[in-house]
Amino acid sequence: MARIVGGLTTSHVPAIGGAIAKGLQQEPYWKPFFDGFLPVHAWLDEVKPDVAVVFYNDHGLNFFLDKMPTFAVGAAPEYRNADEGWGLPTLPPFQGEVDLSWHVIERLVERDFDVTTCQEMLVDHAFTIPLKLFWPRGCPVTTVPICINTVQFPLPSARRCWQLGQAVGEAIRSWDSDKRVVVIGTGGLSHQLDGERAGFINKPFDLKFMDSLLHDPEWATQYSIHELVEKTGTQGVELLMWLATRGAVPGFVRKVHTNYHIPISNTAAGMMALEALE
């Protein structure tokens, strides 16, 4: 059976992709953020995952407001990137892990998750930037994208995203393969891009949430979506991807490394690397 080696989470603000493209990683503004990934690169070199299952949210490249699934799973042989208008370079296609995709889809439907199955799928900065951050020399893993709606209400609850992560984790561990899988969650942390609270950041809540993923991973499920928006900002609900990732990594975890830095653009930028102990 397949083995989950751990979970990775990171912010994905487009400005990060711009900094990578312009080679700004050692500039004073960016260095504290990018340096946070160095210990994780070493860990990935050690555990050598074969597959990355990526929880992310689409920002209009693949799904728009006229068609917005709550949960969508990619089942394509490759996932292409395209110009989103941020000035980011378009990246080569990411290779899919089709057998695992279908196994996850089948298991999710058996668990009463009504998922959208995508045999063609464009992936935006929420998918591409994290893979570039974790593997700056090129992505060596095959991928399974799992998109969670955090764009258009109604959004799935924190509890439901936790349950989704658990179901995905069970599916991965029952996959008939000897491959090593890392689960990635992208987005957040607290930020709001518009309205009266534009620029809102809630550092105490962010740090509490990050700590909870180590010691009390269901802690955030006590909050409704509206409460999470109040505490983290309109776009801060992207923490749902972090929650799903932790749900997929079973039992106790070891903290490999964490980093929290503000601001990156107008976002509280966080990163965690958690090693599975089961």
C-alpha positions in Angstrom: 0.0 0.0 0.0 1.0 3.6 -0.6 2.6 5.6 2.3 1.9 9.2 3.3 5.3 10.7 4.3 3.9 14.0 5.5 2.1 17.2 4.8 3.3 20.6 3.5 1.4 23.8 3.7 2.2 27.2 2.2 0.8 30.6 1.1 0.5 31.0 -2.6 0.1 34.8 -3.3 1.0 35.6 -6.9 3.7 38.1 -5.8 5.7 35.0 -4.7 5.8 33.8 -8.3 6.9 37.2 -9.5 9.8 37.2 -7.0 10.9 33.8 -8.2 10.7 34.9 -11.8 12.8 38.0 -11.1 15.3 36.2 -8.8 14.5 38.3 -5.8 14.8 35.5 -3.2 17.8 37.2 -1.4 16.3 40.7 -1.3 15.7 41.9 2.2 11.9 42.0 1.7 11.8 38.4 0.5 14.7 36.6 2.2 12.9 35.8 5.5 10.1 34.1 3.5 12.2 32.1 1.1 14.8 31.1 3.7 11.9 29.3 5.5 11.9 26.7 2.8 15.5 25.6 3.0 15.0 23.0 5.8 12.1 21.6 3.9 14.1 21.2 0.8 16.5 19.1 2.8 13.7 17.0 4.2 12.2 16.4 0.8 15.6 15.3 -0.4 15.6 12.8 2.4 12.0 11.3 2.2 11.9 11.5 -1.7 8.1 11.5 -2.3 6.9 10.1 -5.6 3.5 11.8 -5.7 2.0 15.1 -4.4 -1.7 15.3 -3.7 -2.4 19.1 -3.7 -5.4 20.8 -2.0 -5.7 24.2 -3.5 -8.4 26.7 -4.7 -8.9 27.9 -8.2 -9.1 31.6 -8.8 -10.9 31.6 -12.1 -8.5 29.9 -14.5 -10.3 26.6 -14.6 -13.5 27.3 -12.7 -15.4 30.7 -12.8 -18.4 32.0 -11.0 -20.8 30.4 -13.5 -19.5 26.9 -12.7 -18.0 26.5 -9.2 -17.9 23.0 -7.8 -17.4 22.6 -4.1 -14.8 19.9 -4.5 -13.1 18.9 -7.8 -10.5 16.2 -8.3 -8.2 16.1 -11.3 -7.9 12.8 -13.2 -5.8 14.0 -16.2 -2.4 12.7 -17.5 -1.1 16.2 -17.2 -2.1 19.6 -15.9 -1.3 22.7 -17.9 -0.7 26.2 -16.6 -1.8 29.4 -18.4 -1.5 33.2 -18.2 -3.7 34.6 -15.4 -2.7 38.2 -16.0 -0.2 38.5 -13.1 2.8 38.6 -15.4 4.0 35.2 -14.2 5.8 32.9 -16.7 3.8 30.0 -17.9 5.3 26.7 -16.6 5.6 23.3 -18.4 2.8 20.8 -17.8 2.7 19.0 -14.5 2.4 15.2 -14.8 -0.7 13.5 -13.3 -0.9 10.3 -11.3 -4.0 9.1 -13.0 -4.3 5.7 -11.2 -4.3 7.4 -7.8 -6.7 10.1 -9.0 -9.4 7.6 -10.0 -8.8 5.6 -6.8 -9.3 8.8 -4.7 -12.4 9.7 -6.7 -14.0 6.3 -6.3 -13.3 6.2 -2.6 -14.7 9.7 -2.1 -17.9 8.9 -3.9 -18.2 5.8 -1.7 -17.9 8.1 1.3 -20.7 10.3 0.0 -18.6 13.1 -1.3 -20.1 14.5 -4.5 -17.0 15.5 -6.4 -16.5 16.9 -9.8 -14.2 14.7 -11.9 -11.9 16.6 -14.3 -10.1 14.7 -17.0 -8.9 18.1 -18.3 -7.8 20.8 -15.9 -5.9 24.0 -15.9 -4.0 24.8 -12.7 -3.3 28.3 -11.5 -0.8 30.0 -9.2 -2.4 28.3 -6.1 -1.1 25.0 -7.5 2.1 26.0 -9.4 3.7 28.4 -6.9 3.8 25.9 -4.0 5.4 23.2 -6.2 8.0 25.8 -7.3 8.7 26.7 -3.7 9.1 23.1 -2.5 11.1 22.0 -5.6 12.8 25.1 -7.0 15.0 23.0 -9.3 12.0 21.4 -11.0 9.0 19.3 -9.9 10.1 15.6 -9.6 6.7 14.3 -8.5 3.5 13.3 -10.2 0.4 15.1 -9.0 -3.2 14.8 -8.0 -4.9 18.3 -7.8 -7.9 18.6 -5.4 -9.7 21.9 -5.7 -11.8 23.3 -2.8 -14.1 26.2 -3.4 -13.1 29.2 -1.3 -14.2 31.8 -3.9 -18.0 31.8 -4.1 -20.5 31.3 -1.3 -21.7 28.9 -0.1 -18.3 27.5 0.9 -17.8 24.1 2.5 -17.5 24.1 6.3 -14.2 23.6 8.1 -15.6 20.4 9.4 -16.5 19.1 6.0 -13.0 20.0 4.7 -11.4 18.1 7.6 -13.6 15.1 6.7 -12.6 15.5 3.0 -8.9 15.4 4.1 -9.5 12.3 6.2 -11.2 10.5 3.3 -8.5 11.4 0.9 -5.8 10.2 3.4 -7.6 6.9 3.8 -7.9 6.5 0.0 -4.1 7.2 -0.5 -3.2 4.6 2.2 -5.4 2.0 0.5 -3.9 2.6 -3.0 -2.2 -0.5 -4.2 1.2 1.0 -4.8 4.5 1.2 -3.0 4.8 4.9 -3.9 5.5 7.6 -1.2 2.9 10.4 -1.2 3.2 13.9 0.3 0.0 16.0 0.8 0.2 19.7 0.1 -2.3 22.4 1.2 -2.0 25.9 -0.2 -3.4 29.3 0.5 -3.7 31.9 3.3 -3.1 32.7 5.9 -5.1 35.7 7.1 -5.7 38.3 4.5 -8.4 40.4 2.8 -7.9 41.9 -0.6 -10.9 44.3 -0.7 -13.5 46.2 1.2 -13.3 48.1 4.5 -10.9 45.6 5.9 -8.5 45.4 3.0 -5.0 44.5 4.3 -6.4 42.8 7.4 -4.0 40.4 9.1 -4.6 38.5 12.3 -1.3 37.2 13.5 -2.5 35.7 16.9 -5.1 33.7 15.1 -2.7 32.5 12.4 -0.2 31.3 15.0 -2.9 29.6 17.0 -4.1 27.8 13.9 -0.6 26.7 12.9 0.0 25.4 16.4 -3.4 23.6 16.4 -2.4 21.5 13.4 0.4 20.0 15.5 -1.4 19.5 18.8 -5.2 19.8 18.3 -5.8 19.4 14.5 -9.6 19.7 14.7 -9.5 23.0 16.6 -10.5 25.2 13.7 -13.6 23.0 12.9 -15.4 24.7 15.8 -15.8 27.8 13.7 -18.4 28.5 11.0 -17.3 29.9 7.6 -18.6 33.3 8.6 -16.6 33.2 11.9 -13.5 32.3 10.0 -14.0 35.2 7.6 -14.3 37.5 10.6 -11.1 36.1 12.2 -9.0 35.8 9.1 -10.4 38.0 6.3 -12.4 37.2 3.2 -9.5 35.3 1.6 -8.2 33.9 4.9 -10.6 31.1 4.5 -8.0 29.5 2.3 -6.9 27.9 5.6 -9.4 25.2 4.6 -6.8 23.7 2.4 -4.4 23.5 5.3 -7.1 21.8 7.4 -7.8 19.2 4.7 -4.1 18.5 4.4 -3.8 17.8 8.1 -6.9 15.6 8.0 -5.2 13.5 5.3 -2.0 13.0 7.4 -3.1 10.5 10.1 -2.4 10.5 13.8 0.6 12.2 15.3 3.1 14.2 13.3 6.6 15.6 13.8 7.3 19.2 13.1 10.0 19.4 10.5 9.9 23.2 10.1 7.5 26.1 10.3 7.8 29.7 9.2 5.5 32.7 9.5 6.4 36.1 7.9 4.4 39.3 7.4 3.8 40.9 5.2 4.2 39.3 1.8 2.2 41.5 -0.5 -0.8 42.1 1.8 -0.8 38.5 3.1 0.3 36.7 6.3 2.6 34.1 4.7 2.9 30.9 6.5 4.6 27.5 5.8 4.6 24.2 7.7 6.3 20.8 7.0 4.9 17.9 9.1 6.3 14.4 9.0 3.9 11.5 9.4 4.7 9.2 12.3 2.4 6.3 11.3 
